[in-house]
Amino acid sequence: MSFDVSAVRTGFPALAAGTAYFDGPGGSQTPQVVADAIAGALRAPLSNRGTVTRAERNADDIVHAARAAVADLLGADPRGIVFGRSMTQLTFDIARTLAGGWTAGDEVLVSRLDHDANVRPWVIWAERAGATVRWIDFDPESGELAVEHVTAQLSERTRLVAVTGASNLIGTRPDLAAIAEAVHRAGALLYVDGVHLAAHASVDVAALGVDFFACSPYKFFGPHLGALAASPELLEQLHPDKLLPSTDAVPERFELGTLPYELLAGTTAAVDFLAGLGGSSAGSRRERLLASMAAVEEYEDGLRQRIETGLAELGPVTLHSRARHRTPTLLATFAGRSAADAYRFLAELDVNAPAGSFYAYEPARRIGLPDGGGLRIGLAPYNDDSDAARLLEGLAKFLG
């Protein structure tokens, strides 16, 4: 299926100003249709969910539509889609709930490759429960996290394994299906931070075999909130803290307070926008999403390779993104020059490529990043050849 980047770009008002955005891993730009959906929800009659008034029905319809949309995106059951303020908040909530069943001697595995949002909640609640935290390493030279890294730490006392679907720092994509199989053989649960993965590849939670998959719509053109996919049967077994009069139904028992209906409307619009990136209106939304994300992955990978080739010609550049299977995310450092200085230099040229460690505290330390971190070049489906050329020209000037 073809991918028409020129057509895609027309949907983003922010691109009209001429800035080249390579900061998608921190949050993508927003299509007009998503902004319109948010505004439309706020303009329509709206109240707490119910079935009596039009305002109540509007709110209820928005919630059900958003659950269906995210389920289509992730290959999940709509009855197992939980919304929250952020992926971080959802992970803290699930960690707190699961930790209620952990005791001294139980083990929780976290990885050195992960964003801190999929590390610290598990460390905090494991320690409070008296459980032992074990660390999954990765190869700092290749950036690979293999299933063997996981199995080396598994035991009969393992209760949960937390691992990323794709590193937000260096792009590495671990083999989630193989990891899930190993984790389940040990009798443990697998929690996946899918924030960076869901923006760049098709996801099938059921086929992968993961127990929890968390993501953030604002990384794939939506508004700022978090979403979690799990089987309804698993969620039925968990009993989170909640208010006494709030429903005990799944998935609502995990959603504290009133949901942000306007943001959910924007999330549905973002998923629909993604489903249209492949240029076809045939088939179900899930089928169109699979085709679109395959086209996105092929397009972004080609653009990534062109940028890598250009960076290699610049001289004193070290690329830390080396895994065989990865997202279009490059982390670079420069001999004798600060990544933060490169970030500011490029910004003056209207090229946004930020510097830092991006809350990926453990992998940044493991690969030996300097205090200022690295320059992260993250692609999105709206990046084109002219963006890449401007980035490379700007870095050539910066390096003299």
Phi, psi and chi 1 to 4 in degrees:
 res  aa     phi    psi   chi1   chi2   chi3   chi4
   1 MET       -  138.9 -178.5  171.7  -72.9      -
   2 SER   -76.8  157.3   62.8      -      -      -
   3 PHE  -128.2  117.2 -176.9   82.7      -      -
   4 ASP  -104.2   93.0 -173.6  -12.9      -      -
   5 VAL   -65.8  -31.9   67.5      -      -      -
   6 SER   -62.4  -42.6  -62.7      -      -      -
   7 ALA   -66.7  -39.6      -      -      -      -
   8 VAL   -61.1  -43.1  170.4      -      -      -
   9 ARG   -63.0  -28.9  -72.3  174.1   64.7   86.0
  10 THR   -65.2  -17.2   62.9      -      -      -
  11 GLY   -82.7   -5.0      -      -      -      -
  12 PHE  -113.7  105.2  -67.0   85.4      -      -
  13 PRO   -57.8  -34.3  -23.6   32.6      -      -
  14 ALA   -63.3  -25.3      -      -      -      -
  15 LEU   -73.4  -17.6  -58.4 -175.1      -      -
  16 ALA   -63.6  -24.8      -      -      -      -
  17 ALA   -75.8  -12.6      -      -      -      -
  18 GLY    96.5    2.0      -      -      -      -
  19 THR   -75.5  141.0  -61.8      -      -      -
  20 ALA   -95.4  117.2      -      -      -      -
  21 TYR  -100.1  113.6  -66.7   96.0      -      -
  22 PHE  -115.2   27.0  -68.9   98.1      -      -
  23 ASP  -111.0   22.9   51.2    0.7      -      -
  24 GLY   -56.6  -35.5      -      -      -      -
  25 PRO   -59.9  -21.9  -27.8   37.0      -      -
  26 GLY   -91.3  -10.0      -      -      -      -
  27 GLY   146.7  124.9      -      -      -      -
  28 SER   -80.6  166.7   64.7      -      -      -
  29 GLN   -73.5  163.7  -60.1  -54.3  -56.2      -
  30 THR  -111.1  127.1  -53.8      -      -      -
  31 PRO   -68.8  154.8  -13.4   27.1      -      -
  32 GLN   -59.4  -37.7 -176.1   64.9   51.3      -
  33 VAL   -65.0  -30.2  -67.5      -      -      -
  34 VAL   -71.7  -44.6  172.7      -      -      -
  35 ALA   -60.4  -39.8      -      -      -      -
  36 ASP   -64.9  -39.5  -70.3  -15.5      -      -
  37 ALA   -65.5  -40.5      -      -      -      -
  38 ILE   -63.2  -47.4  -66.3  170.3      -      -
  39 ALA   -64.5  -38.7      -      -      -      -
  40 GLY   -63.2  -39.4      -      -      -      -
  41 ALA   -65.0  -38.5      -      -      -      -
  42 LEU   -72.9  -29.9  -69.4  171.3      -      -
  43 ARG   -78.8  -27.4  -74.8 -164.2  -60.9  -97.2
  44 ALA   -75.9  162.9      -      -      -      -
  45 PRO   -57.9  133.2  -24.6   34.1      -      -
  46 LEU  -151.6  137.1 -158.6   60.7      -      -
  47 SER  -155.2 -168.7   68.3      -      -      -
  48 ASN   -62.6  153.4  -74.0  -28.9      -      -
  49 ARG   -61.5  144.5  -64.3  170.5   64.6 -173.8
  50 GLY  -179.8 -170.5      -      -      -      -
  51 THR  -128.0    2.8   60.0      -      -      -
  52 VAL   -90.0  -56.3  177.1      -      -      -
  53 THR   -95.4  163.1   69.9      -      -      -
  54 ARG   -61.9  -39.8  179.5 -174.8  172.5 -166.7
  55 ALA   -63.1  -40.0      -      -      -      -
  56 GLU   -65.7  -43.3  -69.1  171.5  -11.9      -
  57 ARG   -66.1  -36.4  -68.3 -168.0  -63.3  -88.5
  58 ASN   -59.1  -46.0  -78.2  -13.1      -      -
  59 ALA   -62.8  -44.1      -      -      -      -
  60 ASP   -64.3  -42.0 -158.0   50.4      -      -
  61 ASP   -62.5  -40.1  -71.0  -13.9      -      -
  62 ILE   -61.3  -43.7  -74.5  171.8      -      -
  63 VAL   -63.8  -47.9  174.1      -      -      -
  64 HIS   -63.8  -38.2  -73.5  -63.3      -      -
  65 ALA   -65.0  -40.3      -      -      -      -
  66 ALA   -67.9  -40.9      -      -      -      -
  67 ARG   -61.4  -42.9  -67.4 -158.4 -153.1  -77.0
  68 ALA   -64.4  -39.6      -      -      -      -
  69 ALA   -65.2  -48.7      -      -      -      -
  70 VAL   -66.0  -36.1  173.5      -      -      -
  71 ALA   -63.2  -40.7      -      -      -      -
  72 ASP   -63.1  -40.5  -79.7  -12.1      -      -
  73 LEU   -63.8  -38.7  178.9   68.1      -      -
  74 LEU  -103.2   -1.3  -57.7 -179.6      -      -
  75 GLY    65.8   42.5      -      -      -      -
  76 ALA  -121.5  179.1      -      -      -      -
  77 ASP   -92.1  126.1 -172.1  -33.0      -      -
  78 PRO   -56.2  -28.0  -20.7   29.8      -      -
  79 ARG   -71.8   -9.2  -60.9  171.3  -58.8  154.5
  80 GLY  -112.4   16.7      -      -      -      -
  81 ILE   -94.4  120.3  -58.9  -61.5      -      -
  82 VAL  -112.9  135.4  179.7      -      -      -
  83 PHE  -108.8  147.3  -67.2  110.7      -      -
  84 GLY  -151.3  179.9      -      -      -      -
  85 ARG   -63.6  -34.2 -175.7  177.5   65.1   81.1
  86 SER  -162.3  166.4   64.1      -      -      -
  87 MET   -61.2  -38.9  175.4  -89.4  177.9      -
  88 THR   -60.3  -45.7  -57.7      -      -      -
  89 GLN   -63.4  -44.2  175.1 -111.0  -56.0      -
  90 LEU   -61.5  -39.9  -73.0  168.9      -      -
  91 THR   -67.9  -41.3  -54.4      -      -      -
  92 PHE   -60.1  -41.7  -95.7  109.6      -      -
  93 ASP   -64.7  -44.5  -71.7  -12.1      -      -
  94 ILE   -68.0  -39.3  -64.6  -64.6      -      -
  95 ALA   -61.5  -45.2      -      -      -      -
  96 ARG   -61.2  -41.0  179.5  176.3   63.4 -112.7
  97 THR   -68.1  -47.4  -59.0      -      -      -
  98 LEU   -65.2  -36.4  -71.7  173.3      -      -
  99 ALA   -62.9  -20.1      -      -      -      -
 100 GLY   -62.2  -19.7      -      -      -      -
 101 GLY  -104.1    4.6      -      -      -      -
 102 TRP   -93.6  150.5  -62.5  -20.4      -      -
 103 THR  -135.7  173.5   59.8      -      -      -
 104 ALA   -57.7  134.1      -      -      -      -
 105 GLY    99.6  -23.6      -      -      -      -
 106 ASP   -67.3  155.3  -71.7  -17.1      -      -
 107 GLU  -126.5  140.9  -64.0  174.6   -5.4      -
 108 VAL  -124.2  129.8  175.3      -      -      -
 109 LEU  -105.6  128.2  -85.0   55.4      -      -
 110 VAL  -125.4  159.0  -66.8      -      -      -
 111 SER  -110.7  150.7  105.8      -      -      -
 112 ARG   -73.7   -9.2  -61.4  -76.2 -174.9 -163.7
 113 LEU   -89.9  -12.2 -174.2   63.7      -      -
 114 ASP   -87.4  152.8  -88.5   71.4      -      -
 115 HIS   -58.7  148.0 -175.5  -68.6      -      -
 116 ASP   -63.4  -19.9 -150.0   53.5      -      -
 117 ALA   -66.2  -19.5      -      -      -      -
 118 ASN  -111.3   19.6 -158.4   32.7      -      -
 119 VAL  -122.3  -61.5  172.8      -      -      -
 120 ARG   -62.1  -40.7 -144.4   54.3   47.3 -167.2
 121 PRO   -57.7  -39.5  -26.5   36.2      -      -
 122 TRP   -72.0  -39.2  -54.9  110.2      -      -
 123 VAL   -63.1  -46.4  170.2      -      -      -
 124 ILE   -60.7  -49.7  -71.3  170.9      -      -
 125 TRP   -77.6  -27.8  -75.5  101.4      -      -
 126 ALA   -64.1  -45.3      -      -      -      -
 127 GLU   -62.5  -39.5  -69.7  175.7  -13.2      -
 128 ARG   -68.1  -29.3  -69.1 -175.8 -176.2  179.2
 129 ALA   -86.3   -7.4      -      -      -      -
 130 GLY    83.2   10.4      -      -      -      -
 131 ALA   -81.0  161.0      -      -      -      -
 132 THR   -94.5  134.4  -60.6      -      -      -
 133 VAL   -95.6  126.3  175.2      -      -      -
 134 ARG  -117.3  146.5  -63.4  175.5   65.2   88.3
 135 TRP  -107.2  131.2  -70.5   89.5      -      -
 136 ILE   -91.5  122.3  -58.3  165.7      -      -
 137 ASP   -89.1  171.8 -157.4    1.9      -      -
 138 PHE  -141.0  165.4   71.8   98.6      -      -
 139 ASP   -80.6  112.0 -178.4   -6.7      -      -
 140 PRO   -68.6  -21.2   24.7  -33.2      -      -
 141 GLU   -77.6  -47.5  -66.1  -58.4  -43.4      -
 142 SER   -91.2  -20.0   66.8      -      -      -
 143 GLY    79.9    5.9      -      -      -      -
 144 GLU   -83.0  136.8  -61.1  -76.6    5.1      -
 145 LEU  -117.1  106.2 -170.6  155.7      -      -
 146 ALA   -96.3  162.6      -      -      -      -
 147 VAL   -59.3  -29.1   65.3      -      -      -
 148 GLU   -64.1  -30.6  -68.4   77.0   16.2      -
 149 HIS   -64.1  -32.8  -69.4  111.3      -      -
 150 VAL   -78.0  -48.8 -179.9      -      -      -
 151 THR   -62.8  -25.7   56.1      -      -      -
 152 ALA   -64.2  -21.2      -      -      -      -
 153 GLN  -108.0  -11.9  -59.7  -60.3  -31.3      -
 154 LEU   -70.7  147.6  -73.7  169.4      -      -
 155 SER  -151.0  177.7   77.9      -      -      -
 156 GLU   -69.3  -11.3   69.8  -81.6   -1.4      -
 157 ARG   -96.5   -1.0  -63.6  -51.6  -54.9  -92.1
 158 THR   -67.8  128.7  -55.5      -      -      -
 159 ARG  -107.0  -33.0  -63.9  -65.7  171.7 -100.5
 160 LEU  -151.7  143.4  178.8  125.5      -      -
 161 VAL  -120.9  129.7  176.2      -      -      -
 162 ALA  -114.7  124.3      -      -      -      -
 163 VAL  -147.6  155.4   70.9      -      -      -
 164 THR   -82.8  150.7 -172.9      -      -      -
 165 GLY   -81.4  -26.8      -      -      -      -
 166 ALA  -163.5  134.1      -      -      -      -
 167 SER   -70.2  127.5  166.4      -      -      -
 168 ASN   -73.5  -10.6   74.0  -54.4      -      -
 169 LEU   -95.2  -48.5 -173.1   68.3      -      -
 170 ILE  -124.2    1.6   57.5  175.4      -      -
 171 GLY    85.6   -6.6      -      -      -      -
 172 THR   -53.4  132.9  -60.3      -      -      -
 173 ARG  -113.1   99.2  -70.0  175.3   57.4  178.0
 174 PRO   -63.9  159.7  -20.4   32.9      -      -
 175 ASP   -79.3   91.8 -173.9  -16.6      -      -
 176 LEU   -65.9  -37.9  -67.4  179.4      -      -
 177 ALA   -62.9  -44.0      -      -      -      -
 178 ALA   -66.7  -40.1      -      -      -      -
 179 ILE   -65.0  -43.0  -68.7  172.2      -      -
 180 ALA   -59.9  -41.9      -      -      -      -
 181 GLU   -62.2  -43.6 -176.0  178.2   -6.8      -
 182 ALA   -66.1  -42.3      -      -      -      -
 183 VAL   -63.5  -42.7  169.2      -      -      -
 184 HIS   -71.0  -31.6  -68.1  154.5      -      -
 185 ARG   -61.0  -31.9  -81.6 -160.1  -53.4  -92.0
 186 ALA   -82.8   -3.8      -      -      -      -
 187 GLY    81.8   20.2      -      -      -      -
 188 ALA  -108.4  171.4      -      -      -      -
 189 LEU  -100.2  152.2  -64.5  171.1      -      -
 190 LEU  -118.3  122.8  177.8   60.6      -      -
 191 TYR  -111.3  122.2 -169.5  101.6      -      -
 192 VAL  -112.5  128.1  171.6      -      -      -
 193 ASP   -82.1  102.0  171.8    2.4      -      -
 194 GLY  -101.3   16.6      -      -      -      -
 195 VAL   -57.1  -48.1  170.5      -      -      -
 196 HIS   -81.6  -30.0 -169.6   53.6      -      -
 197 LEU   -70.7  -44.1  178.2   63.0      -      -
 198 ALA   -62.4  -21.8      -      -      -      -
 199 ALA   -80.5  -12.1      -      -      -      -
 200 HIS  -128.9   -8.3  -61.7  -71.8      -      -
 201 ALA  -151.0  156.2      -      -      -      -
 202 SER   -69.6  145.1   58.7      -      -      -
 203 VAL  -125.8  136.9  174.2      -      -      -
 204 ASP  -132.0   92.4 -168.8  -32.7      -      -
 205 VAL   -57.9  -41.6  168.7      -      -      -
 206 ALA   -65.8  -45.0      -      -      -      -
 207 ALA   -67.1  -36.9      -      -      -      -
 208 LEU   -69.0  -30.2  -69.7  172.1      -      -
 209 GLY    83.9   15.1      -      -      -      -
 210 VAL   -77.8  151.4  -55.4      -      -      -
 211 ASP   -87.6  -39.8  -62.6  -65.9      -      -
 212 PHE  -131.2  136.8  -58.6   93.0      -      -
 213 PHE  -135.2  114.9 -172.2   96.5      -      -
 214 ALA  -108.7  141.8      -      -      -      -
 215 CYS  -148.4  176.6   63.7      -      -      -
 216 SER  -132.9  112.7  -58.5      -      -      -
 217 PRO   -55.7  -27.8  -30.9   38.0      -      -
 218 TYR   -71.8   -6.4   72.5   98.4      -      -
 219 LYS   -87.5  -15.3  -57.3  -59.8  175.2   77.5
 220 PHE  -126.0   51.4   50.3   81.8      -      -
 221 PHE    81.6    2.8  -50.5  147.3      -      -
 222 GLY   -98.4 -172.9      -      -      -      -
 223 PRO   -82.9  175.7   28.5  -32.4      -      -
 224 HIS   -83.8  101.3  -70.4   76.1      -      -
 225 LEU  -163.7  179.6   74.1  160.2      -      -
 226 GLY  -121.0  156.6      -      -      -      -
 227 ALA  -138.5  143.6      -      -      -      -
 228 LEU  -129.5  134.0  174.8   79.4      -      -
 229 ALA  -113.8  132.2      -      -      -      -
 230 ALA  -153.4  165.4      -      -      -      -
 231 SER   -72.8  141.9   74.1      -      -      -
 232 PRO   -57.8  -33.8  -21.4   31.1      -      -
 233 GLU   -64.6  -39.3  -66.4   76.5   18.0      -
 234 LEU   -67.6  -44.6  175.5   55.9      -      -
 235 LEU   -61.9  -32.7  -66.2  179.5      -      -
 236 GLU   -61.4  -27.0  -73.4  -76.0    0.9      -
 237 GLN   -80.2  -11.9  -59.8  172.3   31.6      -
 238 LEU  -105.6  142.5  -55.0 -179.6      -      -
 239 HIS  -128.9   89.4  -61.8  -80.5      -      -
 240 PRO   -74.8  162.1   30.6  -36.4      -      -
 241 ASP   -63.5  137.9  -62.8  -29.9      -      -
 242 LYS  -158.8  170.1   67.6  177.0 -169.4   64.8
 243 LEU   -71.6  149.0  -59.0 -178.4      -      -
 244 LEU   -59.3  -46.6 -175.1   61.6      -      -
 245 PRO   -80.3   -8.0   27.2  -32.9      -      -
 246 SER   -73.2  152.8   63.9      -      -      -
 247 THR   -62.4  150.8 -179.9      -      -      -
 248 ASP  -100.0    8.1 -162.1   40.9      -      -
 249 ALA   -71.3  150.5      -      -      -      -
 250 VAL   -95.0  134.8  166.9      -      -      -
 251 PRO   -91.7    0.1   34.1  -36.4      -      -
 252 GLU   -60.4  -25.9  -77.6   86.2   -6.7      -
 253 ARG   -63.7  -17.7   72.8  168.0   69.1  156.0
 254 PHE   -94.5   -4.7  -64.5   89.0      -      -
 255 GLU  -105.9  106.5  -65.2  168.1  -23.8      -
 256 LEU   -83.9  122.9  -53.8 -178.8      -      -
 257 GLY    79.3 -168.6      -      -      -      -
 258 THR   -78.8  134.1  -58.4      -      -      -
 259 LEU   -72.6  153.9  -72.4  170.2      -      -
 260 PRO   -81.2   87.6   30.6  -33.8      -      -
 261 TYR   -57.9  -39.4  -56.7  124.0      -      -
 262 GLU   -64.5  -35.9   67.7  -79.6    6.8      -
 263 LEU   -71.6  -32.9  -58.3 -173.3      -      -
 264 LEU   -67.8  -37.8  -63.0 -174.4      -      -
 265 ALA   -62.3  -39.7      -      -      -      -
 266 GLY   -66.7  -33.9      -      -      -      -
 267 THR   -64.8  -44.4  -62.4      -      -      -
 268 THR   -59.7  -43.1  -59.4      -      -      -
 269 ALA   -63.5  -37.0      -      -      -      -
 270 ALA   -65.5  -42.2      -      -      -      -
 271 VAL   -65.0  -41.7  172.6      -      -      -
 272 ASP   -62.7  -38.6  -74.6  -23.3      -      -
 273 PHE   -62.9  -44.6 -174.9   85.9      -      -
 274 LEU   -58.8  -41.1  -79.9  173.3      -      -
 275 ALA   -64.6  -20.3      -      -      -      -
 276 GLY   -93.7   -1.6      -      -      -      -
 277 LEU   -68.1  -23.0  -68.3 -177.8      -      -
 278 GLY   -81.4   -7.1      -      -      -      -
 279 GLY    83.2    9.5      -      -      -      -
 280 SER  -117.1  144.4  173.4      -      -      -
 281 SER  -108.6    6.2   58.8      -      -      -
 282 ALA   -87.7  147.9      -      -      -      -
 283 GLY    88.6  174.3      -      -      -      -
 284 SER   -70.8  167.2   67.3      -      -      -
 285 ARG   -62.2  -39.6  179.4  167.1   57.0 -169.5
 286 ARG   -60.9  -43.4  174.2   62.9  179.0  169.8
 287 GLU   -64.4  -40.7  -69.9  168.6  -22.4      -
 288 ARG   -68.5  -34.6  -72.0 -178.5  -76.4  116.8
 289 LEU   -64.9  -42.8  -78.6  163.5      -      -
 290 LEU   -61.2  -43.7  -69.7  173.2      -      -
 291 ALA   -67.3  -41.8      -      -      -      -
 292 SER   -64.8  -45.5  -69.4      -      -      -
 293 MET   -69.0  -30.4  -65.1  -49.2  -67.4      -
 294 ALA   -65.2  -41.2      -      -      -      -
 295 ALA   -67.0  -40.3      -      -      -      -
 296 VAL   -61.7  -45.8  164.3      -      -      -
 297 GLU   -61.2  -44.0 -168.6  169.9   -2.4      -
 298 GLU   -64.9  -43.4 -179.4  179.9    7.1      -
 299 TYR   -65.3  -49.2  171.6   76.3      -      -
 300 GLU   -64.1  -36.4  -71.3 -176.7  -28.4      -
 301 ASP   -65.5  -39.4 -160.7   52.2      -      -
 302 GLY   -64.5  -41.7      -      -      -      -
 303 LEU   -67.7  -38.2 -169.9   57.2      -      -
 304 ARG   -59.5  -43.8  171.6 -170.9   62.7   79.6
 305 GLN   -63.9  -36.7  -69.1  177.1   33.1      -
 306 ARG   -65.9  -39.5  -72.3 -165.4  -75.1  -82.0
 307 ILE   -67.7  -41.6  -66.9  173.6      -      -
 308 GLU   -60.0  -42.4  -77.6 -171.7   -2.5      -
 309 THR   -60.9  -43.2  -61.2      -      -      -
 310 GLY   -65.4  -39.6      -      -      -      -
 311 LEU   -64.7  -36.8  -70.3  172.9      -      -
 312 ALA   -63.5  -25.3      -      -      -      -
 313 GLU   -84.5   -7.6  -63.7  170.6   -6.8      -
 314 LEU   -84.1  -16.2  -67.3 -179.3      -      -
 315 GLY   102.7 -107.9      -      -      -      -
 316 PRO   -77.5   59.1   31.7  -35.4      -      -
 317 VAL  -122.4  129.0  179.8      -      -      -
 318 THR  -108.3  123.1  -61.8      -      -      -
 319 LEU   -97.2  126.5  -83.5 -177.7      -      -
 320 HIS   -97.1   -3.6  -58.4  -87.4      -      -
 321 SER   -94.8  101.1  -55.7      -      -      -
 322 ARG  -131.6   -2.1  -56.3 -169.7 -173.3  106.6
 323 ALA   -61.5  150.1      -      -      -      -
 324 ARG   -63.6  -39.8 -177.4  179.2   66.2 -100.0
 325 HIS  -118.2  112.5 -161.7 -156.4      -      -
 326 ARG  -154.1  166.7   51.2 -165.9  164.1   94.5
 327 THR   -81.8  169.4   61.6      -      -      -
 328 PRO   -78.1   66.0   31.9  -36.9      -      -
 329 THR  -132.5  119.7  -52.5      -      -      -
 330 LEU  -116.5  132.9  -56.8  174.1      -      -
 331 LEU  -114.7  122.0 -174.4   75.7      -      -
 332 ALA  -124.3  144.9      -      -      -      -
 333 THR  -126.1  163.3   51.8      -      -      -
 334 PHE  -129.4  131.4  -48.8   96.3      -      -
 335 ALA   -61.6  119.7      -      -      -      -
 336 GLY    75.4    3.5      -      -      -      -
 337 ARG  -130.8  149.0  -55.9  -65.0  -62.7  -86.4
 338 SER   -86.2  136.8  162.2      -      -      -
 339 ALA   -63.3  -33.0      -      -      -      -
 340 ALA   -64.5  -36.7      -      -      -      -
 341 ASP   -66.6  -38.4  -72.4  -17.1      -      -
 342 ALA   -63.5  -41.9      -      -      -      -
 343 TYR   -56.9  -49.0  167.4   34.4      -      -
 344 ARG   -68.0  -37.8  -72.9 -172.7  -73.9  -93.3
 345 PHE   -62.7  -47.3 -174.6   91.2      -      -
 346 LEU   -64.9  -36.5  -69.5  171.0      -      -
 347 ALA   -60.2  -35.6      -      -      -      -
 348 GLU   -65.1  -20.0  -68.1  -64.9  -39.5      -
 349 LEU   -99.3   13.0  -56.4  175.0      -      -
 350 ASP    59.8   40.1  -76.1  -29.8      -      -
 351 VAL  -121.4  114.8  176.2      -      -      -
 352 ASN   -97.6  105.5  -69.9    7.6      -      -
 353 ALA  -139.1  101.2      -      -      -      -
 354 PRO   -76.6  163.5   28.3  -34.6      -      -
 355 ALA  -120.0  149.1      -      -      -      -
 356 GLY   148.9 -161.2      -      -      -      -
 357 SER  -115.6   -6.9   57.0      -      -      -
 358 PHE    57.9   43.5  -50.8  100.2      -      -
 359 TYR    64.7    6.4  -76.6   69.2      -      -
 360 ALA   -90.9   66.4      -      -      -      -
 361 TYR   -61.7  -47.2  178.9   72.2      -      -
 362 GLU   -68.0  -50.4  -62.9  -64.7  -21.8      -
 363 PRO   -65.2  -32.9   19.8  -30.9      -      -
 364 ALA   -60.6  -43.0      -      -      -      -
 365 ARG   -67.9  -38.6  -71.3 -158.6  -49.2  171.1
 366 ARG   -67.6  -34.8 -170.7   70.1  178.8   89.9
 367 ILE   -91.3    0.5   65.9  175.6      -      -
 368 GLY    75.8   36.3      -      -      -      -
 369 LEU   -63.1  144.4  -83.9 -170.8      -      -
 370 PRO   -67.8  171.1   23.5  -33.1      -      -
 371 ASP   -57.2  -34.9  -70.2  -18.4      -      -
 372 GLY   -79.6   -2.0      -      -      -      -
 373 GLY    76.3 -160.6      -      -      -      -
 374 GLY  -120.7  169.4      -      -      -      -
 375 LEU   -88.5  119.3 -173.4   79.8      -      -
 376 ARG   -99.2  122.9 -174.1  174.7   65.5 -178.1
 377 ILE  -109.2  100.5  -57.4  164.2      -      -
 378 GLY  -110.0  123.5      -      -      -      -
 379 LEU   -87.8  153.8  -59.8 -174.7      -      -
 380 ALA  -134.5  164.6      -      -      -      -
 381 PRO   -61.7  -15.5  -27.2   36.4      -      -
 382 TYR   -90.9   -4.0   45.7   68.6      -      -
 383 ASN   -74.0  143.1  -70.9  121.8      -      -
 384 ASP  -132.8 -176.5   62.8    6.9      -      -
 385 ASP   -61.7  -34.9  -75.8  -33.1      -      -
 386 SER   -67.5  -36.7   67.6      -      -      -
 387 ASP   -60.3  -47.2  -71.6  -18.6      -      -
 388 ALA   -61.0  -41.7      -      -      -      -
 389 ALA   -63.3  -41.8      -      -      -      -
 390 ARG   -66.0  -39.1  -69.8  172.0   58.4 -164.3
 391 LEU   -60.9  -49.9  170.5   74.8      -      -
 392 LEU   -66.9  -39.3  -67.0  169.8      -      -
 393 GLU   -64.3  -40.4  -70.5  167.5    4.6      -
 394 GLY   -65.7  -41.2      -      -      -      -
 395 LEU   -68.2  -33.8  -73.6  173.5      -      -
 396 ALA   -62.9  -42.0      -      -      -      -
 397 LYS   -65.7  -42.8  -69.0  177.7 -178.6  177.5
 398 PHE   -60.3  -40.9  169.4   71.4      -      -
 399 LEU   -82.7   -6.5  -65.0  170.0      -      -
 400 GLY    75.2      -      -      -      -      -
